[in-house]
């Protein structure tokens, strides 16, 4: 007794707190608050790119916001612990709400409430009284049959009164409204449970409790230890598997916020052939994988074809076609010096993804071979030659090439789509670990400006930057050799002097020899400035900028434009003679002096010789040949919650339809003996969960057809008809 008296008050004090907690969890306000947070998190996960690197976030948003995103796990919203916790609370809240209200609703579905008092009927919003000709029992049967024929569920109850026996007709319709409420709330629970099952819940449990850890290093998949690998019996996972043509793999990479986990499969996927088809714009139209699935147990094989929106399912695991990649294409390259005399041409071979050591001008470099693209459909329009300014990849190649020396970008109003051939990218990494990325096109490209075809040499300092292109004109053999030889000659003082002498001799033929000295000095000075052997007040020497600096320094403002045009003509003339001498030295025929194509080549070469000073490497790599190897990237998933989510979606559709489009209606008609005569006195009441015009019309019809009252309010056809 004493124990009970001691624990009783404490227990009674604890119950209100538990009831309040249950009330909060099962309340509509709490569920709406959770749904609001989930919606906001979903918007954040859509706006902010998920699973990007820290460097990518820093370049886009700055170090402060990048650190905040990482701290709040906004880089992986859907697998963040707080997002999973909110989903779990929403499941609990909605489940409690269903447990709280569903029994009452189910009980209400069975109840006809035929015991309602007559006085209560007269208090309803929809009510009517009428005198009927037949006895109460006969009228009750007539009304029951009419209501049942119209889909109402009807129950009759006979009562004894001092005036005589009476009948209560109780009917109801629209039970799907309450079932819709239960179905919609159950759908929320099912969808959230399916999301939790198909999310990282099981993977997180294995990292927290199962001794597994996230792998943060690099290297080959075969070198990753067992503590970073998940068993084939893992109930739920979703990751990517990349397979090159002619190879097989049985390991899926699961991306995690701070690394990866490896998921073992109960089978291996072999890629026999990868097929890709393109639109005229260069966008992929179709890509599919012809695969062979090799079971580890039993050794069975199954051939299948995986296409976009046509997955293959095997042993409860779905295989989707996600994307494609390079599978290790083999490249044959040529190292081409850009005029540096101490760099010898060389041949290189490697596969995409390889890292090759290089030693150039005494500097140790690492060549990292990147992506090979065998097809590049670009928007090529007329623009001025020069080093390209950055542009987005969706703006086309011509928009990626802006005018040099601050000229405005010209918007392309007409698209000139053309396949410009293969390209490849690579990185040059120095001993300190700093790297620049390069992208070169294999074939020279006609830019549509009437000039010679050009080789495009792209470069950018970081992955967040856009490519800037150096355009080098191709010679008559569609090679870089003409430009390389001209650049080497420009760096040679004796060849520059010989070119100046040739230019002076050709332009002073037939007289005016007194101007030879002045013309020689001018040509020598311009060529020296352009070659970078002279400087203006410590400014960076070389190129057209050096000549522009000279004009700004030595010419009055009013005469600068005229002087600049004259000096450019002088420079082009000397370069033309330098190119003629180079061609003669290599056994080639001189170019005709009046040939527009030859003049255009020299003009484009002058711009390229100026811009090559901005190119960060003293050499470039030329793609000579390649063997293309495709790789398919497939998404592999075991999703036990998929069926649960589908069921939840069906219930949600049915529930919303029931709640919005089905009205819960009740009808009571009390039939008592008439005060005088053989007839019956009827008192009717009607209720609906929503007061609408449909309810007004339906009750007006009930009065007209069942109670035989005037139907002045039934001019419009009612929604629910009675037979």
Helices and strands as residue ranges (DSSP letters): H 2-25, H 28-47, H 54-61, H 63-71, G 74-79, H 81-110, H 118-121, E 126-132, H 136-149, E 153-161, E 164-173, H 176-198, H 201-209, G 221-223, G 226-228, E 229-230, E 237-244, E 248-256, E 259-278, E 284-295, E 301-307, E 312-314, E 317-326, E 330-337, E 346-351, E 355-360, E 363-373, E 377-379, G 393-395, H 396-399, E 417-419, E 423-429, E 435-441, E 454-460, E 468-473, H 481-490, H 493-507, G 513-515, H 516-531, H 543-554, G 557-559, H 560-585, H 596-611, G 612-614, E 619-627, E 630-638, H 641-661, E 665-673, E 680-688, H 693-705
